[in-house]
Amino acid sequence: MSTSTPPHRTAAGPSRANDDDFARRRTVLLHLLREHLAQYAVGAPLPWSGQLADWLGQETHHISAALVQLDQMGEVVYGGRHRVARRLGPNEQHPDDVALDQAVRAAIASGAYRPGDPLPTAILASRHGLDLTKVPRAFRRLIKDKLVAHRDGPAGPGYYVLPQPGS
């Protein structure tokens, strides 16, 4: 059994050039997929990843990974409890994020969360069936509406409630 390191890797792992190449290919694939998905109406069902892979000349697992990334960015609904993938509109909230968004808004309005309070993102995500990687997507509207901000604060980096006009 050989213990030598393959030529494209160092003892510490993949080379920096391979990491850069992977990132570049991922960016190109996301662009290609976005361009293709633009032909589908907002809300319309999207083809399954195998069909998209065939049409785009890519491997199915790469298309699936790109769709997962677009889902995390809030551009499509893909996977999880959703049987059919679909495009989201530019200002449309991901359906998985609605309950968390409403709960945070209600807690801010009721005074349960006050200006400067850090939001318990792990607890909120768990309570609303979201993975922690989806929290930035779920908080986009709250940030846009200037209810919360992501910053370094007394409890460390995280989402904090902002002061509201008239409060």
Secondary structure, DSSP 4 states (H G I P E B T S, - for coil): ---PPPTTEETTEE-HHHHHHHHHHHHHHHHHHHHHHTTSPTTPBPPPHHHHHHHHT--HHHHHHHHHHHHHTTSEE-STT-SS-EEPPTTPPPGGGHHHHHHHHHHHHHTSS-TTPBP-HHHHHHHTT--GGGHHHHHHHHHHTTSEEEEEETTEEEEEEPPPTT-
